[in-house]
Amino acid sequence: MTRNITSTIAVIIVAGACGVAAGTPLAILAGIGSAARRGIITKGGLYLEQLSRIDTIVLDKTGTLTLGIPEVTAVRALDDATENDVLQTAAIAEQHSEHPLGEADRASRP
């Protein structure tokens, strides 16, 4: 017996059920926090664990991934309308909406 307190504590944490019980939730929280700092929102630990089983990602027909920050990238006016006419009409249509996409045209304007 070495009577080294550091080694004794390390063995108790690694070998004991209490170390696993404390370590697992901490590891999941650390994973969720790390993902959130990178802009990836995870609903919870269960979903984070499920990510380890993913071997294929299927994208929609546009092939884009959503970053959660909607932005107007282009406005195409038809007939005699101007870009400003289209933006004004869209702003009027969504002015009372609380939908996040309603914020996209305001956020992308200078």
Distance bins in CASP14 RR format, pairs under 12 A and 6 or more apart:
PFRMAT RR
TARGET T0000
AUTHOR 0000-0000-0000
RMODE 2
METHOD distances of the structure
MODEL  1
1 7 0 0 0 0 0 1 0 0 0 0 0
1 8 0 0 0 0 1 0 0 0 0 0 0
1 11 0 0 0 0 0 1 0 0 0 0 0
2 8 0 0 0 0 1 0 0 0 0 0 0
2 10 0 0 0 0 0 1 0 0 0 0 0
2 11 0 0 0 0 0 1 0 0 0 0 0
4 10 0 0 0 0 1 0 0 0 0 0 0
4 11 0 0 0 0 1 0 0 0 0 0 0
5 11 0 0 0 0 0 1 0 0 0 0 0
5 12 0 0 0 0 0 1 0 0 0 0 0
6 12 0 0 0 0 0 1 0 0 0 0 0
6 13 0 0 0 0 0 1 0 0 0 0 0
7 13 0 0 0 0 0 1 0 0 0 0 0
7 14 0 0 0 0 0 1 0 0 0 0 0
7 15 0 0 0 0 0 1 0 0 0 0 0
8 14 0 0 0 0 0 1 0 0 0 0 0
8 15 0 0 0 0 0 1 0 0 0 0 0
9 15 0 0 0 0 0 1 0 0 0 0 0
9 16 0 0 0 0 0 1 0 0 0 0 0
9 18 0 0 0 0 0 1 0 0 0 0 0
9 19 0 0 0 0 0 1 0 0 0 0 0
10 16 0 0 0 0 0 1 0 0 0 0 0
10 19 0 0 0 0 0 1 0 0 0 0 0
11 19 0 0 0 0 0 1 0 0 0 0 0
12 18 1 0 0 1 0 0 0 0 0 0 0
12 19 1 0 0 1 0 0 0 0 0 0 0
12 20 0 0 0 0 0 1 0 0 0 0 0
12 22 0 0 0 0 0 1 0 0 0 0 0
13 19 1 0 1 0 0 0 0 0 0 0 0
13 20 0 0 0 0 1 0 0 0 0 0 0
13 21 0 0 0 0 0 1 0 0 0 0 0
13 22 0 0 0 0 1 0 0 0 0 0 0
13 23 0 0 0 0 1 0 0 0 0 0 0
13 26 0 0 0 0 0 1 0 0 0 0 0
14 20 0 0 0 0 1 0 0 0 0 0 0
14 22 0 0 0 0 0 1 0 0 0 0 0
14 23 0 0 0 0 0 1 0 0 0 0 0
16 22 0 0 0 0 0 1 0 0 0 0 0
16 23 0 0 0 0 0 1 0 0 0 0 0
17 23 0 0 0 0 0 1 0 0 0 0 0
17 24 0 0 0 0 0 1 0 0 0 0 0
18 24 0 0 0 0 0 1 0 0 0 0 0
19 25 0 0 0 0 0 1 0 0 0 0 0
19 26 0 0 0 0 1 0 0 0 0 0 0
19 27 0 0 0 0 0 1 0 0 0 0 0
20 26 0 0 0 0 0 1 0 0 0 0 0
20 27 0 0 0 0 0 1 0 0 0 0 0
21 27 0 0 0 0 0 1 0 0 0 0 0
22 28 0 0 0 0 0 1 0 0 0 0 0
22 29 0 0 0 0 0 1 0 0 0 0 0
23 29 0 0 0 0 1 0 0 0 0 0 0
23 30 0 0 0 0 1 0 0 0 0 0 0
24 30 0 0 0 0 0 1 0 0 0 0 0
24 31 0 0 0 0 0 1 0 0 0 0 0
24 45 0 0 0 0 1 0 0 0 0 0 0
24 48 0 0 0 0 0 1 0 0 0 0 0
24 49 0 0 0 0 0 1 0 0 0 0 0
25 31 0 0 0 0 0 1 0 0 0 0 0
25 32 0 0 0 0 0 1 0 0 0 0 0
25 44 0 0 0 0 0 1 0 0 0 0 0
25 45 0 0 0 0 1 0 0 0 0 0 0
25 48 0 0 0 0 0 1 0 0 0 0 0
26 32 0 0 0 0 0 1 0 0 0 0 0
26 33 0 0 0 0 0 1 0 0 0 0 0
26 45 0 0 0 0 0 1 0 0 0 0 0
27 33 0 0 0 0 0 1 0 0 0 0 0
27 34 0 0 0 0 0 1 0 0 0 0 0
27 45 0 0 0 0 1 0 0 0 0 0 0
27 48 0 0 0 0 1 0 0 0 0 0 0
27 49 0 0 0 0 0 1 0 0 0 0 0
28 34 0 0 0 0 0 1 0 0 0 0 0
28 35 0 0 0 0 0 1 0 0 0 0 0
28 42 0 0 0 0 1 0 0 0 0 0 0
28 44 1 0 0 1 0 0 0 0 0 0 0
28 45 1 0 1 0 0 0 0 0 0 0 0
28 46 0 0 0 0 1 0 0 0 0 0 0
28 47 0 0 0 0 0 1 0 0 0 0 0
28 48 1 0 0 1 0 0 0 0 0 0 0
28 49 1 0 0 1 0 0 0 0 0 0 0
28 50 0 0 0 0 0 1 0 0 0 0 0
28 51 0 0 0 0 0 1 0 0 0 0 0
28 52 0 0 0 0 0 1 0 0 0 0 0
29 35 0 0 0 0 0 1 0 0 0 0 0
29 36 0 0 0 0 0 1 0 0 0 0 0
29 42 0 0 0 0 0 1 0 0 0 0 0
29 44 0 0 0 0 1 0 0 0 0 0 0
29 45 0 0 0 0 1 0 0 0 0 0 0
29 48 0 0 0 0 1 0 0 0 0 0 0
30 36 0 0 0 0 0 1 0 0 0 0 0
30 37 0 0 0 0 0 1 0 0 0 0 0
30 42 0 0 0 0 0 1 0 0 0 0 0
30 45 0 0 0 0 0 1 0 0 0 0 0
30 48 0 0 0 0 0 1 0 0 0 0 0
31 37 0 0 0 0 1 0 0 0 0 0 0
31 38 0 0 0 0 0 1 0 0 0 0 0
31 40 0 0 0 0 1 0 0 0 0 0 0
31 42 1 0 0 1 0 0 0 0 0 0 0
31 44 0 0 0 0 1 0 0 0 0 0 0
31 45 0 0 0 0 1 0 0 0 0 0 0
31 47 0 0 0 0 0 1 0 0 0 0 0
31 48 1 0 0 1 0 0 0 0 0 0 0
31 49 0 0 0 0 0 1 0 0 0 0 0
31 51 0 0 0 0 1 0 0 0 0 0 0
31 52 0 0 0 0 0 1 0 0 0 0 0
32 38 0 0 0 0 0 1 0 0 0 0 0
32 39 0 0 0 0 0 1 0 0 0 0 0
32 40 0 0 0 0 1 0 0 0 0 0 0
32 41 0 0 0 0 1 0 0 0 0 0 0
32 42 1 0 1 0 0 0 0 0 0 0 0
32 43 0 0 0 0 1 0 0 0 0 0 0
32 44 1 0 0 1 0 0 0 0 0 0 0
32 45 1 0 0 1 0 0 0 0 0 0 0
32 46 0 0 0 0 0 1 0 0 0 0 0
32 47 0 0 0 0 1 0 0 0 0 0 0
32 48 1 0 1 0 0 0 0 0 0 0 0
32 49 0 0 0 0 0 1 0 0 0 0 0
32 51 0 0 0 0 0 1 0 0 0 0 0
33 39 0 0 0 0 1 0 0 0 0 0 0
33 40 0 0 0 0 1 0 0 0 0 0 0
33 41 0 0 0 0 0 1 0 0 0 0 0
33 42 0 0 0 0 1 0 0 0 0 0 0
33 44 0 0 0 0 0 1 0 0 0 0 0
33 45 0 0 0 0 0 1 0 0 0 0 0
33 48 0 0 0 0 1 0 0 0 0 0 0
34 40 0 0 0 0 1 0 0 0 0 0 0
34 42 0 0 0 0 1 0 0 0 0 0 0
34 48 0 0 0 0 1 0 0 0 0 0 0
35 41 1 0 0 1 0 0 0 0 0 0 0
35 42 1 0 1 0 0 0 0 0 0 0 0
35 43 0 0 0 0 0 1 0 0 0 0 0
35 44 0 0 0 0 1 0 0 0 0 0 0
35 45 0 0 0 0 0 1 0 0 0 0 0
35 47 0 0 0 0 0 1 0 0 0 0 0
35 48 1 0 0 1 0 0 0 0 0 0 0
35 51 0 0 0 0 1 0 0 0 0 0 0
36 42 1 0 0 1 0 0 0 0 0 0 0
36 43 0 0 0 0 0 1 0 0 0 0 0
36 44 0 0 0 0 0 1 0 0 0 0 0
36 48 0 0 0 0 0 1 0 0 0 0 0
38 67 0 0 0 0 0 1 0 0 0 0 0
39 65 0 0 0 0 0 1 0 0 0 0 0
39 66 0 0 0 0 0 1 0 0 0 0 0
39 67 1 0 0 1 0 0 0 0 0 0 0
39 68 0 0 0 0 1 0 0 0 0 0 0
39 69 0 0 0 0 1 0 0 0 0 0 0
40 47 0 0 0 0 0 1 0 0 0 0 0
40 48 0 0 0 0 1 0 0 0 0 0 0
40 51 0 0 0 0 1 0 0 0 0 0 0
40 65 0 0 0 0 0 1 0 0 0 0 0
40 66 0 0 0 0 0 1 0 0 0 0 0
40 67 0 0 0 0 1 0 0 0 0 0 0
40 68 0 0 0 0 0 1 0 0 0 0 0
41 47 0 0 0 0 1 0 0 0 0 0 0
41 48 0 0 0 0 0 1 0 0 0 0 0
41 66 0 0 0 0 0 1 0 0 0 0 0
41 67 0 0 0 0 0 1 0 0 0 0 0
41 68 0 0 0 0 1 0 0 0 0 0 0
41 69 0 0 0 0 0 1 0 0 0 0 0
42 48 1 0 1 0 0 0 0 0 0 0 0
42 49 0 0 0 0 1 0 0 0 0 0 0
42 50 0 0 0 0 1 0 0 0 0 0 0
42 51 1 0 0 1 0 0 0 0 0 0 0
43 49 0 0 0 0 0 1 0 0 0 0 0
43 50 0 0 0 0 0 1 0 0 0 0 0
43 51 0 0 0 0 0 1 0 0 0 0 0
44 50 0 0 0 0 1 0 0 0 0 0 0
44 51 0 0 0 0 0 1 0 0 0 0 0
45 51 0 0 0 0 1 0 0 0 0 0 0
45 52 0 0 0 0 0 1 0 0 0 0 0
46 52 0 0 0 0 0 1 0 0 0 0 0
46 53 0 0 0 0 0 1 0 0 0 0 0
47 53 0 0 0 0 0 1 0 0 0 0 0
47 54 0 0 0 0 0 1 0 0 0 0 0
48 54 0 0 0 0 0 1 0 0 0 0 0
51 57 0 0 0 0 0 1 0 0 0 0 0
57 63 0 0 0 0 0 1 0 0 0 0 0
57 65 0 0 0 0 1 0 0 0 0 0 0
58 65 0 0 0 0 0 1 0 0 0 0 0
59 65 1 0 0 1 0 0 0 0 0 0 0
59 66 0 0 0 0 0 1 0 0 0 0 0
60 66 0 0 0 0 1 0 0 0 0 0 0
64 70 0 0 0 0 0 1 0 0 0 0 0
64 71 0 0 0 0 0 1 0 0 0 0 0
64 73 0 0 0 0 0 1 0 0 0 0 0
66 100 0 0 0 0 0 1 0 0 0 0 0
66 101 0 0 0 0 0 1 0 0 0 0 0
66 104 0 0 0 0 0 1 0 0 0 0 0
67 100 0 0 0 0 0 1 0 0 0 0 0
67 104 0 0 0 0 0 1 0 0 0 0 0
68 100 1 0 0 1 0 0 0 0 0 0 0
68 101 0 0 0 0 0 1 0 0 0 0 0
68 103 0 0 0 0 0 1 0 0 0 0 0
68 104 0 0 0 0 0 1 0 0 0 0 0
68 107 0 0 0 0 0 1 0 0 0 0 0
69 100 0 0 0 0 1 0 0 0 0 0 0
69 101 0 0 0 0 0 1 0 0 0 0 0
69 103 0 0 0 0 1 0 0 0 0 0 0
69 104 0 0 0 0 1 0 0 0 0 0 0
69 107 1 0 0 1 0 0 0 0 0 0 0
69 108 0 0 0 0 1 0 0 0 0 0 0
70 94 0 0 0 0 0 1 0 0 0 0 0
70 99 0 0 0 0 1 0 0 0 0 0 0
70 100 1 0 0 1 0 0 0 0 0 0 0
70 101 1 0 1 0 0 0 0 0 0 0 0
70 102 1 0 0 1 0 0 0 0 0 0 0
70 103 1 0 0 1 0 0 0 0 0 0 0
70 104 1 1 0 0 0 0 0 0 0 0 0
70 105 0 0 0 0 1 0 0 0 0 0 0
70 106 0 0 0 0 0 1 0 0 0 0 0
70 107 1 0 0 1 0 0 0 0 0 0 0
70 108 0 0 0 0 1 0 0 0 0 0 0
71 100 0 0 0 0 0 1 0 0 0 0 0
71 101 0 0 0 0 0 1 0 0 0 0 0
71 102 0 0 0 0 0 1 0 0 0 0 0
71 103 0 0 0 0 1 0 0 0 0 0 0
71 104 1 0 1 0 0 0 0 0 0 0 0
71 105 0 0 0 0 1 0 0 0 0 0 0
71 106 0 0 0 0 0 1 0 0 0 0 0
71 107 1 0 0 1 0 0 0 0 0 0 0
71 108 1 0 1 0 0 0 0 0 0 0 0
71 109 0 0 0 0 0 1 0 0 0 0 0
72 83 0 0 0 0 0 1 0 0 0 0 0
72 86 0 0 0 0 0 1 0 0 0 0 0
72 87 0 0 0 0 1 0 0 0 0 0 0
72 90 0 0 0 0 1 0 0 0 0 0 0
72 91 0 0 0 0 0 1 0 0 0 0 0
72 94 0 0 0 0 0 1 0 0 0 0 0
72 101 0 0 0 0 1 0 0 0 0 0 0
72 102 0 0 0 0 1 0 0 0 0 0 0
72 103 0 0 0 0 0 1 0 0 0 0 0
72 104 1 0 1 0 0 0 0 0 0 0 0
72 105 1 0 1 0 0 0 0 0 0 0 0
72 106 0 0 0 0 1 0 0 0 0 0 0
72 107 0 0 0 0 1 0 0 0 0 0 0
72 108 1 0 1 0 0 0 0 0 0 0 0
72 109 1 0 0 1 0 0 0 0 0 0 0
72 110 0 0 0 0 0 1 0 0 0 0 0
73 104 0 0 0 0 1 0 0 0 0 0 0
73 105 0 0 0 0 0 1 0 0 0 0 0
73 107 0 0 0 0 0 1 0 0 0 0 0
73 108 1 0 0 1 0 0 0 0 0 0 0
74 83 0 0 0 0 1 0 0 0 0 0 0
74 86 0 0 0 0 0 1 0 0 0 0 0
74 87 0 0 0 0 0 1 0 0 0 0 0
74 105 0 0 0 0 0 1 0 0 0 0 0
74 108 0 0 0 0 0 1 0 0 0 0 0
75 81 0 0 0 0 1 0 0 0 0 0 0
75 82 0 0 0 0 1 0 0 0 0 0 0
75 83 1 0 1 0 0 0 0 0 0 0 0
75 84 0 0 0 0 1 0 0 0 0 0 0
75 85 0 0 0 0 1 0 0 0 0 0 0
75 86 1 0 1 0 0 0 0 0 0 0 0
75 87 1 0 0 1 0 0 0 0 0 0 0
75 88 0 0 0 0 0 1 0 0 0 0 0
75 89 0 0 0 0 0 1 0 0 0 0 0
75 90 0 0 0 0 1 0 0 0 0 0 0
75 91 0 0 0 0 0 1 0 0 0 0 0
75 104 0 0 0 0 0 1 0 0 0 0 0
75 105 0 0 0 0 1 0 0 0 0 0 0
75 108 0 0 0 0 1 0 0 0 0 0 0
75 109 0 0 0 0 0 1 0 0 0 0 0
76 82 0 0 0 0 0 1 0 0 0 0 0
76 83 0 0 0 0 1 0 0 0 0 0 0
76 85 0 0 0 0 0 1 0 0 0 0 0
76 86 1 0 0 1 0 0 0 0 0 0 0
76 87 0 0 0 0 0 1 0 0 0 0 0
77 83 1 0 1 0 0 0 0 0 0 0 0
77 84 0 0 0 0 1 0 0 0 0 0 0
77 85 1 0 0 1 0 0 0 0 0 0 0
77 86 1 0 1 0 0 0 0 0 0 0 0
77 87 0 0 0 0 1 0 0 0 0 0 0
77 88 0 0 0 0 0 1 0 0 0 0 0
77 89 0 0 0 0 0 1 0 0 0 0 0
77 90 0 0 0 0 0 1 0 0 0 0 0
78 85 0 0 0 0 0 1 0 0 0 0 0
78 86 0 0 0 0 1 0 0 0 0 0 0
78 89 0 0 0 0 0 1 0 0 0 0 0
79 85 0 0 0 0 1 0 0 0 0 0 0
79 86 0 0 0 0 0 1 0 0 0 0 0
80 86 0 0 0 0 0 1 0 0 0 0 0
81 87 0 0 0 0 0 1 0 0 0 0 0
81 88 0 0 0 0 1 0 0 0 0 0 0
81 89 0 0 0 0 1 0 0 0 0 0 0
81 90 0 0 0 0 0 1 0 0 0 0 0
82 88 0 0 0 0 1 0 0 0 0 0 0
82 89 0 0 0 0 0 1 0 0 0 0 0
83 89 0 0 0 0 0 1 0 0 0 0 0
83 90 0 0 0 0 0 1 0 0 0 0 0
83 105 0 0 0 0 0 1 0 0 0 0 0
83 109 0 0 0 0 0 1 0 0 0 0 0
84 90 0 0 0 0 0 1 0 0 0 0 0
84 91 0 0 0 0 0 1 0 0 0 0 0
84 105 0 0 0 0 0 1 0 0 0 0 0
84 109 0 0 0 0 0 1 0 0 0 0 0
85 91 0 0 0 0 0 1 0 0 0 0 0
85 92 0 0 0 0 0 1 0 0 0 0 0
86 92 0 0 0 0 0 1 0 0 0 0 0
86 93 0 0 0 0 0 1 0 0 0 0 0
86 105 0 0 0 0 1 0 0 0 0 0 0
87 93 0 0 0 0 0 1 0 0 0 0 0
87 94 0 0 0 0 0 1 0 0 0 0 0
87 102 0 0 0 0 0 1 0 0 0 0 0
87 104 0 0 0 0 0 1 0 0 0 0 0
87 105 1 0 0 1 0 0 0 0 0 0 0
87 106 0 0 0 0 1 0 0 0 0 0 0
87 108 0 0 0 0 1 0 0 0 0 0 0
87 109 1 0 0 1 0 0 0 0 0 0 0
88 94 0 0 0 0 0 1 0 0 0 0 0
88 95 0 0 0 0 0 1 0 0 0 0 0
88 105 0 0 0 0 1 0 0 0 0 0 0
88 109 0 0 0 0 0 1 0 0 0 0 0
89 95 0 0 0 0 0 1 0 0 0 0 0
89 105 0 0 0 0 0 1 0 0 0 0 0
90 97 0 0 0 0 0 1 0 0 0 0 0
90 101 0 0 0 0 0 1 0 0 0 0 0
90 102 0 0 0 0 1 0 0 0 0 0 0
90 103 0 0 0 0 0 1 0 0 0 0 0
90 104 0 0 0 0 1 0 0 0 0 0 0
90 105 1 0 1 0 0 0 0 0 0 0 0
90 106 0 0 0 0 0 1 0 0 0 0 0
90 108 0 0 0 0 0 1 0 0 0 0 0
90 109 0 0 0 0 0 1 0 0 0 0 0
91 97 0 0 0 0 0 1 0 0 0 0 0
91 102 0 0 0 0 1 0 0 0 0 0 0
91 103 0 0 0 0 0 1 0 0 0 0 0
91 104 0 0 0 0 0 1 0 0 0 0 0
91 105 1 0 0 1 0 0 0 0 0 0 0
91 106 1 0 0 1 0 0 0 0 0 0 0
91 109 0 0 0 0 1 0 0 0 0 0 0
92 102 0 0 0 0 0 1 0 0 0 0 0
92 105 0 0 0 0 0 1 0 0 0 0 0
93 99 0 0 0 0 0 1 0 0 0 0 0
93 101 0 0 0 0 0 1 0 0 0 0 0
93 102 0 0 0 0 1 0 0 0 0 0 0
93 105 0 0 0 0 0 1 0 0 0 0 0
94 100 0 0 0 0 0 1 0 0 0 0 0
94 101 1 0 0 1 0 0 0 0 0 0 0
94 102 1 0 1 0 0 0 0 0 0 0 0
94 103 0 0 0 0 1 0 0 0 0 0 0
94 104 0 0 0 0 1 0 0 0 0 0 0
94 105 1 0 0 1 0 0 0 0 0 0 0
94 106 0 0 0 0 1 0 0 0 0 0 0
95 102 0 0 0 0 1 0 0 0 0 0 0
95 103 0 0 0 0 0 1 0 0 0 0 0
95 105 0 0 0 0 0 1 0 0 0 0 0
95 106 0 0 0 0 0 1 0 0 0 0 0
96 102 0 0 0 0 0 1 0 0 0 0 0
97 103 0 0 0 0 1 0 0 0 0 0 0
97 104 0 0 0 0 0 1 0 0 0 0 0
97 105 0 0 0 0 0 1 0 0 0 0 0
97 106 0 0 0 0 0 1 0 0 0 0 0
99 105 0 0 0 0 0 1 0 0 0 0 0
100 106 0 0 0 0 0 1 0 0 0 0 0
100 107 0 0 0 0 1 0 0 0 0 0 0
101 107 0 0 0 0 0 1 0 0 0 0 0
101 108 0 0 0 0 0 1 0 0 0 0 0
102 108 0 0 0 0 0 1 0 0 0 0 0
103 109 0 0 0 0 0 1 0 0 0 0 0
END
